[in-house]
Amino acid sequence: MAVAVSKKDKLIEEAQRLVLRGQLDKAVEAYRRIVSLEPSALNHRQKLAELLVKAGRGAEARPEFEAIGTYYSSHGFNLKAIAVYKQLQKLFPQDIAITMTLAGLNEQHGLVGNALAEYKQVYDYYDKSLNTEEALKVLARKQDVDPSNISIRLKLGEAFFQAGKRDESYAVFMRSAALLQERGDATALSRLNARIQQQFPEKNDFMLEVLAEQVEQGNAASAVTGIQALLRSNPHDRRRWDLMVAAYGKLNQPHRLKVAFQHYLTFFPDEVAPKQGLLECLVAERDVKGALTLLDLHEQAFMDAGAATFLAGIYKNLDEIDPVNVRVLEGWKRVLEVIGDKDGAEALGPRLASFTAISAKHAGDAVPDASRKPSAGPDRRDGNESASPETPESVRDDEPGSEPATEPAAKVLSPERPALSEEAVPEYPDEDELEIEIEIEIDNDARFERVEANIEPTGIFGDDWLDSVSVVFDSIPLSPGGVRFGSGLDGPDARSHYDLGVSFREMGLYDDAISEFRRAGEDPALKMKCLILQGACLRDKGDLATSESVLRSLLKPGLSIEDTTQASTGRRAILVSLLKPGLNLEETLSIKYELALTCNLLGKGAEADKLLAETDAANPGFRARYAHPDAIGADAALEFSDDDLRGFDLT
């Protein structure tokens, strides 16, 4: 084993000498022998691949890079795998399989923006090749990566339509419309609706379907406003009322549900379904008086519609609420007889006879007028109630809800029941009065309250300086193909972009690293680190003048670190904070160190020595720690632990 190690070391020394002499082909052969001695050493295999690229032998480098990338991706090192495949992509930009692999790796690691950028390249390739099927698959993948991206959805819908897949297209457009409805983007929703009318003229109920889907998926809160708008435009469409009551039912808003049923009946007085719904609402409110009034009006309609079993359940519930109400017992017994439940009807007989006797005793010996039908008995909840029931609270004149009776109420009642007086018949609102009533607002439930953003107070120095410096960095031109991103990264996402930037820098992909650091810098906690690393990447890629300029822009002239070194700890911290708004000592040392490296390459040795002396005076151990691979600005080759290398064998 000792001989093998010695031989490997000698080969490494020989290869390094050959590289310095520019004899790349011979250096390649030396590294091939090194890799054959230790196939699991990924750093040697990577060096071999890089030498092959420098020697202009990219095709031979590909299997080496692929072997490294495959190992990383199969062992969960996605960021390292991305860096490897990114280098392969630059070598073989026309190989769409590499780009697809990159897209998948970014997707797996949650780097949404990067994944979308890679998928776009793949889509453009298939689109130009007129490979419709593959292009559609890629668009579908993009939609999966970013489900809330309306632009992707609309493009997918259009692509499906152009491919003749109308059902798939319509489904995508429906979901897009639902998202726009949830966001309250009325302008975009209107344009989409117009587009649907062009492409699917037979679908004249597009918005109704969209809102129905929202309600079905549990998003009734977002759908209510849209349903109300549909009702205002056409309140004579029964399906819209069905959807409105379904939405309020999902939202568990019983009062608004009851009012909606009342309005429903204004336009469709002969429909049994809203009568059933209104009756259930009254029972849920324990409004026995209101329920009985509604039953007196519409019981025969329920019977004719085959809803006698429903009525039996209603009467049973009313009896549980008011077990001594003679009218309830009479109605329950009557319905049980209609549905053929003789045992149930007979079981109610003794109770009904007992309550009737008690009622007669309380009524005294007064002889009823022979011209009037006998009263069904008073509601025992109110001893002063007259024979004719009062208008219930739920259907009073000041709360719209019922249809006007155009014929005497007695025509819809069974012969045994008393006719209602005119005062007892509830009044429904006129259609002209309904416009405002339809706009029933959602309860101010905490689930739907808008949460105001917490605004952090601006620091004593403000953010203008850092923002202006960021603009300078963002204006640095990169190679074509760089992706510009929006703002709003959370911590974990920003950290992933930061780590990927470090991996890109280690692989020598400096433009890609800068793009990732820009992205990660959207997180305030990483912003300064990312600006410093961008300056370092500019130096690494050979743009020394720009590197010097941007690094200097991060420092405040007029105060050096050495001015603070003699102060006490507390005083020193205060002085250091004055170096630049938002900078701490660690960041200041990092900037000066990176600037020193840049100045040294520019031939400004004296200034470089001064900057390094300042860092050593402030923190003697800073330079050694800063060179650690995990530290900011680490400029080290890829190194791997035993765990990284375990199981990796290419022999």
Secondary structure, DSSP 4 states (H G I P E B T S, - for coil): -HHHHHHHHHHHHHHHHHHHTT-HHHHHHHHHHHHHH-TT-HHHHHHHHHHHHHTT-HHHHHHHHHHHHHHHHHTT-HHHHHHHHHHHHHH-TT-HHHHHHHHHHHHHTT-HHHHHHHHHHHHHHHHHTT-HHHHHHHHHHHHHH-TT-HHHHHHHHHHHHHTT-HHHHHHHHHHHHHHHHHHT-HHHHHHHHHHHHHH-TT-TTHHHHHHHHHHHTT-HHHHHHHHHHHHHH-TT-HHHHHHHHHHHHHHT-HHHHHHHHHHHHHH-TT-HHHHHHHHHHHHHTT-HHHHHHHHHHHHHHHHHTT-HHHHHHHHHHHHHH-TT-HHHHHHHHHHHHHHT-HHHHHHHHHHHHHHHHHHHHHHTTPPPPTTSPPP----TT-TT--SSPPPPGGG-TTS---PPPSS-GGGGS-TTSPPPPGGGSPPPPPGGGHHHHH-PPPP--GGGPPPPPPPPPPPSS-SHHHHHHHHHHHTS---TT-----S---HHHHHHHHHHHHHHHHTT-HHHHHHHHHHHTTSTTTHHHHHHHHHHHHHHTT-HHHHHHHHHHTS-TT--GGGTTTS-HHHHHHHHHTTSTT--HHHHHHHHHHHHHHHHHTT-HHHHHHHHHHHHHH-TTHHHHHTSTTSTT--------HHHHTT----
